[in-house]
């Protein structure tokens, strides 16, 4: 009798796993922000000082593991999405509903995230960590750029000083990276969650940066920047009160948070 029960339980568990719903590959929230599912994995974070970078903040390279799947915004947050959450207030210098919101401080972004969570009755929306951002920017590649090492191809994927006309452009106007993310390089810098701090060089799982600091990290470079910072490993920091027409954001969330 016991053997029959165990056999039944085994078959039942198998069938449950077989029909358990998989996470959706894409999600769109109440204000129109589109997300794509990012699978967990490991990558080498940072730059090789001798081969790629002259900026010591990017080094040393170290192994990072992202242990859980999460969702990353396909596009930078637009002015239309921002105003739907913030009650019509648009802080941007370059106005346009499909343009990325800019001139927002890290503190402003925190208020936006809080209000979005309240609106959708959740606590899941957040900024990506710096490690999640670089993981997505690299999209499984180990080269300087997700498209290789030849900077001559940058204009296919990014709005920067050479082609932007010194202003922001509608999100999604260039080709995406291999994981379907647009404007990872260029258009506007993107605030991430972490305080700026030195890399230790030690391997880490789901790192969240220093517990305190004076500056928050921005990633990705903006419309007024040369090709030099438009790399997967490049990092910079600003005071969380800083507002600039070159800085915006991209959202992330982890299901179940």
N, C-alpha and C positions, 0 to 999 in steps of 0.2 A: 504493500500500500504506500509506504514511504517513497519507494522508488518511483511509483507512478506519479505521486505528487511533485517530486523533484523534477521529473521529466516534464510535467505540465508547466511548472514554474519556469523552467529553462526555455521552453518554447514560447511562453507568454512574454518573457523578457526580450527574447529575440524579436518577436513581432512588434513589441513596443518600440525598440530601437529602430526597427525597419520603417515604422510609420511616424516616428517622432519628427515634428516639423523642423526643417533646417532654417537657419537664419536667412532672412531675405538679403539678396545681394545688394539691393538699393532701398533707400527709405527717403521719404519726403515729409517734412513736418508741417505744422499748421500755418506757417508763414511762407512756405515754399522753399526752404533750404533743402537741397538735395544732398544725400550722403551715399557713399559706397562702402561696402563691407571690406575691411582690411584683415587678412588672416594673420595669425601670430607667426613669429619666426625670429631669426637672429641675423645680425648684420654687423659690419665694422663701421663704427661711428667715428667721425672726425677725419682729419686730413693728414697725409704724410708730409711733414714739414719739408723734407728734401725734394719730394717729387711734385707736390701739388700746391702747397700753400706757403706764403711768406708771413702768415698771421699766426702767431703762437697761440692765440685763443682757440684755434681750431684743433689743436693737438694736445696730447698724443692720441693716436688712434686706439680704440678699445672695443672689445666685443660687447654687444648689447643684445639682450633677448627681450622681445615683446611677447609676453606669455599668454595674452588673451586677445581674442578678436575684438575689434572696435570699428566704429564707423567714422569716416573722415569726410568733411565737406568736399563735394566735387568742385565747388567754386568758392572763391572768396565771398564773404557776406556782402550782399549788395545794399545800396541805399534803400531800395524798396523793402527789403526784408528788415533792415534796421528800423525804418519808420513804422512798420506794422507793429513792431514790438514796443518802440519807445514813444508811441503816441503822436507821430508826425514830425518830431524834431529831427532835422537832418543837419549834422554838423559839418558836412563835407564842403570842401572848397570847389571841387568840380562836380556840378550837380547833374544827375541823370539816374533814373531808376535802375538801370542795368549796370551802372558803374559801381565799382567797389566802394563801400563806405570808407572814409578816411577822416583824418583829423580827430581821431578818437584815441584817448589815453587808455592805458591798461585798466585804470580804475573805471573809466566809462564802459569798457568792454565787460568788466565784472558786473556792472549794473545791468547791462544788456542781457548777459547770460542769466542773471537772477530773475529778471522779468520774463524771459522766455520760458524758464522752468516753471514759473508761477502760471504763466498763460497756458502751458501744456500740462499742468498739474503733474510735474515730474521733478526729479533732481538730477537727471542724467546729462544734460547739456553742459559743455565745458570747453575750454581751450585745449588743444592737444598739448601733451608734454613735448619738450624739445626733442627727446628721443623718438617719440611717435612721429613728429614732423619730419625728421631726417630719414627715418625708416620709409615713410611715404614718398619723400622726395627722391630717394635712391631707387625705390620701386624694384628692388632685387638686383640692382647694378652695383658695380664697384668702381666705376669710372668717375672722373671729375664731375661730369654732368650725367643725367640719366640717359642722355642720347650718345654718350661717348666722351672723348677727350678733346674733340675739335670744337673750339668756341665759335667757329664760323657758322655752325648750325643753330646757334642760340636764337636768332631771330625767328625761327620757325615756331618756337615755343614760348617766347617771352617778349613782353613790352619793356624796353629799357631805354637808356638815353639815346641810342642810335635811331630807334624807330618809333618811339612813343609820341613824338611831337611835344614832349614835356608836359604831358597830362595823362590822367588815367584813361583807360579804355574799357569798354564793356567786357564783363567777365566772359571767359570761354571763347574769346576771339582768336586764340592761337591753338596749336595742336596740343593735346593732352600728353601726360607722361604715360608710361606703360601700364599704370594702374588706373588710368582714366581720370586723373586729377589735372585740372586746368590752372594756369597761372601760378604754378608752384614757384617758378622763377619769374620775377618781374611783376609789373602792374603796381602792387603795393607790398611793402613789407608786411609780415604777419606776426602779431603778438602771439607768443605761446605762454604756457603756464609758468615756466621755471624762472627763478632768479638766475642771474648770470653768475657763473662761478667757473673756476678752473676744472678741467678734466683731471681725474686722478690717474687715468690709464688702466684702472682695474676693470675687469669684466663685471657687468651688472645686469640685473633683471628688472625691467620696468622702472628705470631710474626717474626720479622727479626733481633732480637738481638740489642745490643747497636749500636748507630750511629757512634761510633769511638772506637779505642782501639789499643793496641800494638800487639795483637795476634789474629789469625784467628783459628776457631775451626776445629779440625779433629775428625773423628768418625770411629768406627768399629774395631779398632786394626789391627795389621799387623802380618807378618809371623814370627817375632822374639819375639812376646809377649806371656806371659803366659795367662792362661784362665781368670784371674781376670778382665782385661779390656774388654774382649769379651762379653759385655753385651749391651742390647739395650740402657740403660741410660748413659753409661760411656762417658765422654767427656774430651777432652784435647785440648791444644792450642799450636801453634807455631807462630813465626814471619812469616809474609807473604813472606819473602826472603828465608826461610828455604828450603833446598833441602835434601831429605833423600831417601834412597833406600827402605824405608818402607812406603812411602806416595805417593798416586796416587789420583784418582778422579772418580766420577760417575756423569753423566750429568742428567739434568732435563729440562723440558720446560712446559709452560702453553700455550695452544692453544689460539690465539688471542692476546698474548703479543707482 
